[in-house]
Structures are given as C-alpha cells and as structure tokens.
Amino acid sequence: MDILSLNRTAWDRAVDAGENPYTQVVSSQQVADARAGSWAIHLSEHRAVPREWFPSLSGLRVLCLAAGGGQQAPILAAAGAEVTLLDGSPRQLGQDAFVAERDGLELRLVQGDMADLSAFGDASFDLVVNPISTLFVPDVGKVWRECRRVLVSHGVLMAGFMNPDELVFDPDALDERGDFVVRYPLP
C-alpha cells in the first residue's frame, strides 16, 4: 500500500472540497498583522503555539514539514523567517503558492515525503514546524531521524499531535449533562 499516494489524493480532495480547516488559507489581514509583529500559528486545532517558544524569526531558516494549506508557512514568512515548505499534496502546496502570490511572500515550496528529506542538506534549518501530520505515516521514527538530520545543533522541532481518543467523540454534540456524545465506542 502506497501511503504517500493515498494521503496525497485525500488532501488534494480536501482542498477541492474546501471544508477541512487545515486547507483554509490565512487572510491578507493575518499576513499584514504578522508583518507588523502580531502573529500566531497553530500546530493543533485548539491552541496557538506560545510565542515565547519561538526564537527570533528574523532570518531564521524554517522548514514547515507536511504543513501545506496556506497557514503556518505564510505567517512565519511574513514575520521574517526564511521558509521552506514540504508537503505531499500539490493542492495543499497550491494553497501556499496562492497566499505567497496574493501577499508578496517568498516561500520555497517542495512536494515530497516527510520521511525523506534528502532534498535538504544536513543542518539546513534552525526550526522545523510540523502540525498534526505524523499520524499519516507508517514509521514516525523515519520522520524524526530526518528532522534531526536537517536541524542545526540545538535547533528546534515543534510538532502537533492528536490523541486518537478524540475520534471517539462527536465534537458538535453534547448530551443533556453537557458531556461529549460517544460517536464510535471503543471495543
């Protein structure tokens, strides 16, 4: 089974459907705010990454890993980072190309597999930003080894994760006590 192809097809379809929050591009106002120093990115659905976790972004070499969709990469570029984005989906990369063109941002866009970063040399990046995506790979160890290789010594890896229990509940439904309704009970 070719997981990369399956993911590429699924994300391309998600962009075309336009309903997945991870395919929605940031606004020009968000880009303008980031240029003015007011910005935030999300690596998971619920909370922005605390700003104090970031080094100064001015000239920082950032790899947005499996982060297509027109969100993190444009914000970080507008805030002053030198951003490279790798994603397996050409349609997700197209979302970032759209924002870059619309708002005059420089982004290096690379289509590829997050478990194979051979397109990049050792110690190429100061920061790797990886929103929730490693759940789509069969061997996350390969991803982490590649991140370690492309990061400078003392570089920073920021990654988002999702607890699989989240898929058990219906996020839009609460019972009469205000508790989440189980959508898919565990065996």
C-alpha positions in Angstrom: 0.0 0.0 0.0 1.4 3.4 -1.0 0.5 5.6 2.0 2.1 8.7 0.4 -0.2 8.4 -2.6 -3.2 7.8 -0.5 -2.5 10.9 1.6 -1.8 13.0 -1.5 -5.1 12.0 -3.0 -7.0 12.6 0.2 -5.5 16.0 0.8 -6.0 17.1 -2.8 -9.6 16.2 -2.5 -9.9 18.0 0.8 -8.6 21.2 -0.8 -11.1 20.8 -3.6 -14.0 20.3 -1.1 -13.0 23.4 0.8 -14.4 22.2 4.1 -11.4 21.0 6.0 -9.9 23.7 8.4 -6.4 22.5 7.5 -6.9 23.6 3.9 -8.2 27.1 4.6 -5.7 29.8 3.8 -4.9 32.7 6.1 -6.3 36.1 5.2 -4.3 39.1 3.9 -5.1 40.8 7.1 -3.4 38.0 9.1 -0.3 38.3 6.8 -0.3 42.1 7.3 -0.6 41.6 11.1 2.3 39.1 11.0 4.4 41.7 9.1 3.6 44.2 11.9 4.7 41.7 14.6 1.3 40.3 15.6 1.1 36.7 14.7 0.3 33.2 15.9 0.4 29.7 14.4 -1.4 26.5 15.4 0.1 23.1 15.3 -3.1 21.5 16.5 -6.7 22.6 16.3 -7.2 24.2 19.7 -4.4 26.4 20.8 -1.8 28.7 19.3 1.8 27.9 20.0 3.1 30.2 22.8 5.2 33.0 21.2 7.9 32.6 23.9 8.6 29.1 22.4 10.0 30.7 19.3 13.4 32.2 18.7 13.6 35.4 16.9 12.2 34.8 13.4 14.2 37.4 11.6 16.3 35.4 9.1 15.5 32.1 10.8 15.6 29.2 8.4 12.3 27.3 8.9 11.1 24.1 7.5 7.3 23.7 7.6 7.0 20.0 7.4 3.8 18.5 6.0 2.3 21.9 6.7 0.7 22.8 3.4 -2.7 24.6 3.3 -1.7 28.2 3.3 -1.4 28.7 7.1 1.8 28.3 9.0 4.3 29.0 6.2 2.9 32.3 5.1 2.6 33.6 8.7 6.2 32.7 9.5 7.5 34.2 6.3 5.5 37.4 6.9 7.0 37.5 10.4 10.6 37.5 8.9 11.6 33.8 8.6 13.1 32.2 5.5 10.5 29.5 4.9 10.7 26.2 3.1 7.5 24.2 3.0 7.5 20.4 2.2 4.1 18.7 1.7 3.0 15.6 -0.2 -0.1 17.3 -1.7 0.2 19.6 -4.7 -3.1 21.1 -4.0 -2.1 21.9 -0.4 1.1 23.5 -1.7 -1.0 25.4 -4.2 -2.8 27.0 -1.2 0.5 28.3 0.0 1.5 29.5 -3.5 -1.8 31.4 -3.7 -1.1 33.2 -0.4 2.5 33.9 -1.4 1.4 35.4 -4.7 -1.5 37.3 -3.2 0.5 38.8 -0.4 4.0 39.1 -1.9 5.7 36.5 0.2 8.8 34.4 -0.5 8.2 30.7 0.1 10.2 27.8 -1.2 7.6 25.0 -1.9 8.7 21.4 -2.2 6.5 18.4 -2.9 7.7 15.3 -1.1 7.6 12.8 1.7 8.1 14.0 5.3 10.0 10.8 6.0 12.5 11.5 3.2 14.1 15.0 3.5 17.0 14.1 1.2 16.2 17.3 -0.8 17.8 19.2 2.1 21.3 19.1 3.4 22.4 18.3 6.9 21.9 21.2 9.4 19.8 23.2 6.8 17.2 24.6 9.2 17.0 26.3 12.6 13.4 25.4 13.2 11.1 22.6 11.9 7.4 23.2 12.3 5.2 20.1 12.0 1.4 20.4 12.5 -0.6 17.3 13.2 0.5 15.0 10.3 2.7 12.2 11.6 -0.4 10.1 12.2 -0.4 9.7 8.4 3.0 7.9 8.3 3.6 4.2 8.9 7.0 4.8 10.7 7.3 8.1 12.6 10.8 7.2 13.5 12.0 8.0 10.0 10.4 11.4 10.2 12.1 12.2 13.5 15.5 11.0 12.2 15.2 13.2 9.2 14.2 16.2 11.3 17.3 15.6 13.5 19.5 15.5 10.4 18.2 18.7 8.8 18.2 20.7 12.0 21.3 22.6 13.2 22.7 21.6 16.5 20.3 22.9 19.2 17.7 23.5 16.5 14.0 23.4 17.5 11.4 20.9 16.4 7.8 21.9 17.1 5.2 19.2 16.4 1.5 18.9 16.9 -0.2 15.7 17.9 -3.7 14.3 18.3 -4.9 11.8 20.9 -6.8 9.1 19.0 -9.4 9.2 21.7 -10.5 12.5 20.2 -12.0 10.5 17.3 -14.3 8.6 19.6 -16.5 11.7 20.4 -18.8 13.8 18.3 -17.3 17.3 18.8 -20.5 19.0 17.8 -22.8 17.1 20.1 -23.3 17.2 23.9 -25.6 15.1 25.9 -28.1 16.5 28.5 -25.3 16.7 31.1 -23.0 18.7 28.8 -20.7 15.8 28.2 -19.5 14.8 24.8 -21.5 12.1 23.0 -19.6 9.0 22.0 -19.7 8.6 18.3 -17.6 5.4 18.0 -17.3 3.4 21.2 -14.1 1.6 21.9 -14.3 -2.2 21.7 
